[in-house]
Amino acid sequence: MRILKKSGIFLLFLLLLISIYKDITIDKQLDSPLVKQDQMIRFHVIKRQIETGETVLSIIEEIHGGNRPHTLNIKQILADFKMINPNSNPYQLKDGHFYFFPKYDFKGKPH
């Protein structure tokens, strides 16, 4: 009975170490840049007040003349929004509040 108890504790400890290792390696993968250095996309920041029904993506499309920048994926757009609005949730924008939005430059020059 003692051997079974000790082996059970050892297995739990081993599983704990494995889960900690996986958590650490997943965090490193998420911290890697979403855009390669040689394809660095520049943007400047626009301050905009939110109106009812608007989302981050709808405002990004409006800022870029009705189109979402096709060279960027949605994850990159949301990551940039979070970077310039660190205390804001991009999924819960509040009507009447001001937020900063990225306006992307694809030609290497600011707009």
Secondary structure as UniProt FT lines:
FT   HELIX           2..31
FT   HELIX           37..39
FT   STRAND          42..49
FT   TURN            52..53
FT   HELIX           56..63
FT   TURN            64..66
FT   TURN            70..71
FT   HELIX           74..84
FT   TURN            86..87
FT   TURN            90..91
FT   TURN            95..96
FT   STRAND          98..105
//
